[in-house]
Amino acid sequence: MDFINAFLPYILADIEKTTPDAIRIADYLPYILAGISVGGQYALISIGYTMVYGILRLINFAHGDIFMVAGFVMIYLSATLPLHISAVFVILITMLLGFVVERVAYKPLRNAPRMSIMISAIGVSYLLQNCAWYFTSGLAKQYPEIPWISESITIGSATTKIVTILTPVLTIILVAALVFLIKYTKIGMAMRAVSKDFETSRLMGIKINTVISITFLIGSFLAAVASLLYFTNYTTVTPVAGAMPGLKAFVAAVFGGIGSIPGAVVGAFIIGICENLIKGAGWTTFSDAFTFALLIIILVAKPTGLFGEKSTDKV
Amino acid sequence: MKIKENSSLKYISILALIGAMFLIIFILEQLLPPTSMLFMVLKKGAIYSLVAVSLNLLCGFTGLFSLGHAGFMLIGAYTYAIFTIPLEARNAVYQYFDGGIINFTLPVPVALLAAGACAAVFAFLIGLPVLRLKSDYLAIATLGFAEIIRAIFQWDKLGPITNGSNVLRKFPSFSSTIFPFAVAGLCIAIIVLLINSSYGRAFKAIRDDEIAAEAMGINLAKHKQLSFTISSFFAGIGGALLAMFQTTVQAAAFKSSMTYEILLIVVIGGMGSVTGSCISSFLFIAASEWWLRFLDDETYIGSFKVPLLRSGFRKVVFSVVIMIIVLFYQRGIMGTKELSMDAIGRFFRKFKKEEDVA
């Protein structure tokens, strides 16, 4: 890091000399860094979407709200417990919540039309938001400052928090672990089988409910980690704080090809960086709209996303 | 001949029922104070009925799962507001934009139609690329468009027209409950006629099986586009009515959660049932705004404080009720059936028969 710190000003100065009036990277560096950081957080959330969609063909609208609840749990726990213990509990409670939501709201509808499950997901999202509103009286709550990761660090011309650097690293480690889990373990093999063909894998003796529950546990675990990182950056949590990051993470999942984990990660980084560059260019009103414009362009041009498999309709 | 007599009798009885409904509203308005919660529920319920029926046309009858309804309502609401703010009030409303650049007003009925037309034009343009997508992808793409529309309407550069992210106000609104009932009723009647026409049958065929419908010679692209545009037209009018009801409009309010709310109404009423959508919108509005209101107040029985009751508890109870309906009554109140004079007649005849048996 010191090495980069020492040389970056020179490199940047060099670029500035060659492009005096054009876009200067030094001006945009904070935005790129913020983009990479938020991209990593979106990536962690979007894996939850993409895995659930891959297995259940369900857009889990409640996932963003599970992420929000994780934020509130951290606030309430850290009021009494030390931070590192409450962080562990946040992850456990969030995983439990994801598990319970699946068991209560999605499992009874396994044989219902897909539309019903989606409505159920919307209902859960509504319920979680209203519960959060009830417990907080609708007020924004201050997120606790986690030592070390919320300290400032200077990279080149940009000052940022350590969490900005930590996020992409942690994201890549977790994604690598997940890919390993899916490729080389028995449960991973079961997951792949279930996402390929629900009925056949059930006939082959795979316990579908266990696989689905584990998928939700993994998704919620990553959402909890993402919430620790995300809210350290944004400092306040509101009952609707999960809606936008959730939607964007879903867009990232679709962008990369839903059902594909590397796709979701790449999509999330692209969306995070683009969004922050647009903010940097002074178009803050359109930073959300741009995400969706990107989604529509990719859907129209390549409906299955960047890395999605092409599906054919059989009559 | 007998069939014809029957159907004319049916029309007369329907007209009589509608007449009676308006009469009851009229009498109620004379008796109760105009601030009564009942009128608020009736007004909002009528508006939501229209919006829910228009979404039902799309989801329940054509099988297109769109989540962009709030966006079209926003277009309708803004179109109505922009063209009806009186000239003398414009300087006050567009205080940051020198009174705006639109310096004429339209009469209210024309503005309502314009609201619908504007939403329909946008829907047509959006439909061109989007309607080729299937189920979930269509849902998420329309959701995206609704968000884009919301951002565009909040854009500073369009401020002279849309007032940026500031509220639009001082446009004409209604005081009588009869107005929203009349407009929404008329629009719903048109939708019902459409559903019962050959177009409506084509929509249902597409919903049941796209490939089979195409094989029967139904032009998929054309009919989907038609359904999407018409649904958005009525969503636009619904948005305009909502603007009138609220007396102010702000783009920030038309979030995706509004679409979710309407979708829940449609599902609770039953996908593919017009009367179901109407009944459930009144129930939904009444329950969320009125009947459960007592849950929000801290209540004491003697010196005993009832636990849990505090601001926001109403919404929690309400969402639990919704989850129960979604999980255990998947087909909604009406399923795909309609509440009609025949159905009521049959119900009573059955009732009578059972009585005879007993």
Interface residues (C-beta under 8 A of the other chain):
Chain A: Y53 R57 I59 F61 A105 P108 L109 A112 R114 M115 S116 M118 I119 S120 I122 G123 V124 S125 Y126 L127 Q129 N130 C131 W133 Y134 S137 G138 V240 A243 L247 F250 V251 V254 T285 F286 D288 A289 T291 F292 A293 L295 I296 L299 V300 P303 D313 V315
Chain B: F65 P129 V130 R132 L133 K134 S135 D136 Y137 A139 I140 A141 L143 G144 F145 E147 I148 R150 A151 I152 Q154 W155 D156 S165 I211 K255 S256 S257 Y260 L263 L264 V267 M271 R310 S311 G312 F313 K315 V316 F318 S319 V320 I322 M323 V326 L327 Q330
